[in-house]
Amino acid sequence: MRTRVRTAVLISGRGSNMEALIAAARSPDYPAEIALVLSNRPDAPGLSRAREMGVAVQAVDHKIHAGREEFERSMQAVLDIHRIQLVAMAGFMRMVTPWFAEQWRGRMINIHPALLPAYRGLDTHARALADGVRVHGCTVHFVVPAMDEGPILAQAAVPVLDADTEGSLAARVLRQEHRIYPAALARVARGGLTVTGNRVYDAETAAEPPALVVPPV
């Protein structure tokens, strides 16, 4: 039986995507093992939830470090102790330095609540509503030093309804985040991906899916 890839989930808050990853990894045929949940906030609610779900947890408080790279070197030491091979950011609200991004190049992924490259940064749902877009969604991508950039692994789109509020749209997107993040992590853990420029290719080419049109025609 193939050894599962030891994975750390980085969080700053409640960690709903963290829970989705832990739940998926309970399947014996899932290729990644969630071996650690690491937070930059000792009071992050997700740490207690991860502990309840049987996962090792650790906090590295960024506030007690002299700078970003000092903080990241402390994180790196923890990741090394736990023999981590992949990193999945799940609501980790810290920009990484080029040094840390290089340590984990091709082995660190993030989920963002928008269809990148649109709506990088914060307040993605409010901005989408203000712009009047008809389709919104979420993206899983490899992490690079620039914020919310990097080769895209997976995206899910949802319709923007006339009655939507920021909260209702966020909830619809979050349901899709919980679907695509475990699938994207599994793709990385299985291997066989090739990155050319900003595009990710699988060893096998999938059949062409149907088009998504909103509203339907």
BELVENBEL-V499123 format. One record per residue. N is the residue number from 1. SS is DSSP state (a for helix, b for strand, c for the rest). PSI is psi as a letter, one per 40 degrees, with the letter a starting at -180 (NA if undefined). OMEGA is omega in whole degrees, 0 to 359 (999 if undefined). Layout:
# BELVENBEL-V499123
((N:SS:PSI:OMEGA) (N:SS:PSI:OMEGA))
This chain:
# BELVENBEL-V499123
((1:c:h:182) (2:c:h:178) (3:c:h:180) (4:c:i:185) (5:b:h:182) (6:b:h:189) (7:b:h:173) (8:b:i:175) (9:b:h:179) (10:b:h:182) (11:b:i:171) (12:c:e:185) (13:c:b:187) (14:c:d:171) (15:c:f:178) (16:a:d:175) (17:a:d:174) (18:a:d:179) (19:a:d:180) (20:a:d:179) (21:a:d:179) (22:a:d:180) (23:a:d:180) (24:a:d:184) (25:a:e:175) (26:c:d:178) (27:c:h:184) (28:c:d:180) (29:c:e:177) (30:c:h:190) (31:c:e:179) (32:b:i:173) (33:b:h:176) (34:b:g:187) (35:b:e:184) (36:b:i:166) (37:b:h:186) (38:b:h:181) (39:b:i:172) (40:c:e:179) (41:c:h:180) (42:c:d:182) (43:c:e:180) (44:c:h:180) (45:a:d:182) (46:a:d:179) (47:a:d:178) (48:a:d:180) (49:a:d:178) (50:a:d:179) (51:a:d:177) (52:a:d:181) (53:c:e:173) (54:c:f:181) (55:c:i:176) (56:c:i:182) (57:b:i:178) (58:b:i:174) (59:b:h:172) (60:c:h:187) (61:c:h:181) (62:a:d:184) (63:a:d:183) (64:a:e:180) (65:c:i:185) (66:c:d:182) (67:c:i:184) (68:a:d:183) (69:a:d:176) (70:a:d:176) (71:a:d:182) (72:a:d:176) (73:a:d:174) (74:a:d:175) (75:a:d:181) (76:a:d:179) (77:a:d:178) (78:a:d:179) (79:a:d:178) (80:a:d:180) (81:a:d:182) (82:c:e:176) (83:c:f:183) (84:c:h:180) (85:c:d:178) (86:b:i:177) (87:b:h:177) (88:b:h:177) (89:b:h:181) (90:c:g:184) (91:c:f:178) (92:c:h:192) (93:c:f:177) (94:c:h:171) (95:c:h:178) (96:c:i:178) (97:c:i:174) (98:a:d:179) (99:a:d:183) (100:a:d:179) (101:a:d:180) (102:a:d:178) (103:a:d:188) (104:c:f:181) (105:c:h:182) (106:c:e:182) (107:c:e:180) (108:b:h:183) (109:b:i:182) (110:b:i:173) (111:b:h:184) (112:b:h:184) (113:c:f:174) (114:c:i:177) (115:c:g:180) (116:c:i:12) (117:c:e:177) (118:c:i:171) (119:c:f:168) (120:c:i:177) (121:c:a:188) (122:c:i:174) (123:c:f:186) (124:a:d:184) (125:a:d:178) (126:a:d:180) (127:a:d:178) (128:a:d:178) (129:a:d:181) (130:a:d:180) (131:a:e:177) (132:c:f:179) (133:c:i:180) (134:c:e:180) (135:b:h:179) (136:b:a:179) (137:b:a:184) (138:b:i:186) (139:b:h:168) (140:b:h:184) (141:b:i:170) (142:b:i:183) (143:c:h:172) (144:c:i:183) (145:c:d:180) (146:c:i:185) (147:c:h:174) (148:c:f:172) (149:c:i:181) (150:c:i:182) (151:c:h:185) (152:b:h:179) (153:b:d:184) (154:b:i:174) (155:b:i:173) (156:b:h:181) (157:b:i:176) (158:b:i:176) (159:b:i:172) (160:c:h:185) (161:c:i:182) (162:c:d:183) (163:c:e:186) (164:c:i:165) (165:c:i:176) (166:a:d:182) (167:a:d:182) (168:a:d:178) (169:a:d:178) (170:a:d:181) (171:a:d:179) (172:a:d:178) (173:a:d:183) (174:a:d:178) (175:a:d:178) (176:a:d:176) (177:a:d:182) (178:a:d:177) (179:a:d:190) (180:a:d:183) (181:a:d:176) (182:a:d:179) (183:a:d:180) (184:a:d:177) (185:a:d:179) (186:a:d:178) (187:a:d:181) (188:a:d:182) (189:a:d:180) (190:a:d:182) (191:c:a:179) (192:c:e:178) (193:b:i:175) (194:b:h:178) (195:b:h:176) (196:b:h:186) (197:c:b:179) (198:c:e:182) (199:b:i:179) (200:b:h:181) (201:b:h:173) (202:b:i:176) (203:c:d:178) (204:c:h:179) (205:c:h:181) (206:c:i:176) (207:c:i:181) (208:c:h:179) (209:c:i:176) (210:c:i:178) (211:c:i:174) (212:c:h:180) (213:c:h:181) (214:c:h:352) (215:c:i:181) (216:c:i:177) (217:c:NA:999))
